[in-house]
Amino acid sequence: MPENTIRGYAWFARPGPGYSPDSRDVPWGGTPVPQFAWQIGPNEAGVHNRYGNLAFVAVTERPLPPEVRPGWEVEPAALDSDFDTAGARLIRESGFRETPLGRITEYVFEIAGG
């Protein structure tokens, strides 16, 4: 793969019901913190997960979800080829795995500044 691409499993993190985090808060509550994660706003193109004004897409090397802080929820990301946010653009799907949280897709992303 070219140097500015990464391959991994995409996860979607959003505030849980009744939780209103500050927009500067990040959901990651464990280790390791995802090396690649992008904050997304409302109506982000290419994202099919349901969310309000704040969410994150994170990539992990293994099909295991990142740990999140209390008040946050994490689920497999549902992305399509229109996903193109500040810092990353989806290039293609490269496979999937079944997990207790559902089917998790492995993607290839182009990373800005790589």
N, C-alpha and C positions, 0 to 999 in steps of 0.2 A: 504494500500500500504506500502511496505517497506520504511524505512526512507530515503533511497538514491534514491527514485523515485519522480518525479513530474508529474502532469497531467495538461495540458493546451492547449491553442490554439496557433499554430505555425505561425509566420509571417516572411516574408522575406523582408529585407531592402537592397537596393543597391543604388549606386550613379545614379542620373538621367542623361539623355543625356547631354553631354557637361560639366558635373561636374566632377572634378578630386580632390577628397579629399586626404589629407595626410593619409597614412596607419594607423596612430595613432588616427585619428579622429573617433568618434563614431557618429552614426546617430541620437541618441535620443535627442529630442529637447523639450520635455514636461515633465510633471509629471503625474503619477509616471514613473520613468525609469524602464524598465523591469528588474525584479529580476534575470531572467535567460536569457542570450543572449550570443551567441558564434560567433566570427568572423570566416568566412570561406574563404578559398582561391580558386583559380581556380581549376576546375575539382574535386570538393569535392564529394566523393561517396555518393549516396543517395539523392542528391539535384537535382530536375528537373527544378527549375526556371532558367531562362537565366540571366547570369551576366558576368562581366569581371574578374578583378583580386581581387576584394574586395566586400564582402557582409556580412550580418549578419543574423542569425536565432534567433528570440526572441520568448519567450513564455509568453502569458498573461493569467490571470485567466478567463477573460470574452472574448467573441468573438468580441472584439474591437481592432483595430490596435493601436500599440504604436505611439505616436506623434514623427515625425522625423523633423530634421532641414531642412531649405531650401536647395535644391539641391539633397535631398534624396527622394527615392520612397519606398513605402511599399505595399506589396500585400500578399495574403495568401501563405504560404510556401507549396511547393509540395515536400514532402519527401517520401522516402521508407525505408524499413528495413535495407538498407546498410548505413544509416546515422549513423556515428560513428566518431565524431570529438573530439578534445581536450576538455574534460569537460562534454561531454554528448553522450549518445547512445540511439537511438530510440528503444523502446521495442515493441510498437504496437499502432495502431489507436484505439481510443475509442469512436468515434462519429464524427459528423460534424454539422455545422450550415450554413444556407444561410445568407449572408450579402450583403450590397450594393457593396462591393469589390469582391464578388464572394463567392464560397463555402470555408469555413474555417474548417480545420480538427482539431479535438482535439486528442492529442497524449499523450502517457505515455513515459517518458524518464527516463533513469538511469543517475544519476548525479555523476560525479567523486568526491570522497572525502566526499560523503554524509554519 
